[in-house]
């Protein structure tokens, strides 16, 4: 008996991801045509997908199946999964921290449910939707994925990439109009190239408790369970080299990223309150001097980046702090994968968030890293 092939795709307002991915899967060697497509999207995205892909006869998904002889693929309104908030309300977008948490839980459960079926093969496309949606989809597969499962990103050749009128390379002439430098130029969809980029992932499934594999769980709880299987957490910071050791991984950080995590680590070790970020578009000399003072105390003046010290001396606002915090978080996620969670900065709650590390102060140290 053949396994049931399931494609999970996440999209926002670009339903083309579905047809492009199915086209690429059907044209690769060996072919992999899904038996069922599950589309995870917002309420607006679901309507967009329905109108563009599933309209009888003229919908681009039906056209794709007809053009390339793809039969038996189940994809209809019932297989479109609309993201829901904690209160069960369908989401129009993912903007707030609460909506991101709800989206993470929703996507994780969809992936878990498919991988629970031993007679299934899962292919996850992380090409569409907001970046966080693709991030959660990839993370969920890393948590629950099996050797038979795959993760990919679909790529269309210029100028068809990100064009809302392009859905797949047609086997006949089809005009696609592209605005380039104020001029409308017509291209032939027949000449487009769509390729699938396979993304390797590390499966942490073996480290999850059986209860999480067989029943619904939050994204955070699943990540924490995987993290527990990876060993104890510790954070060492070396101001001289601007490197940190998170667990067993050593990372080199940009000066501003190191400054942010160093000050947060210093405040945690000293038992100081959470760091309240400065307001955007309102330079705050007092905040800047306080941040610089903490940075000098934990790193020593001789190890400070001259540019960072000059910037802080002049005074900064939230437009300096927030991007560097975001880059720090992304660096940790990229380098550590699911193991990043204990090292990520807790962003508190609005309106003025208080930022702190999640680690126990006893697990934080400032020391040379010689490896």
Buried (B, 14 or more C-beta within 10 A) or exposed (E): EEEBBBBBBBBBBBBBBBBBBBBBBBBEEEEBBBBBBBBBBBBBBBBBBBEBBBEEEEBBBBBBBEBBEBEEBEBEEEBBBBBBBEEEEEBEBBEEEEBBBBBBBBBBBBBBBBBEEEEBBBBBBBBBBBEBBBBBBBBBBBBBBBEEBBBBBBBBEEBBBEBEEBBBBBEEEBEBEBEEEEEEEEBBBEEBEBBBEEBEBEBBBEBBBEEBBEEEBBBEBBBBBBBBEBEEBBBBBBBEBBBBBBBEBBBBBBBBBBBBBBBBBBBBBEEEEBBEBBBEEEBBEEBBEBBBEBBBEBBEEEBBBEEBBEBBEEBBBBEBBBEBBEBBBBBBBEBBBBBBBBBBBBBBEEEEBEBBBEBEEEBBBBEEBEE
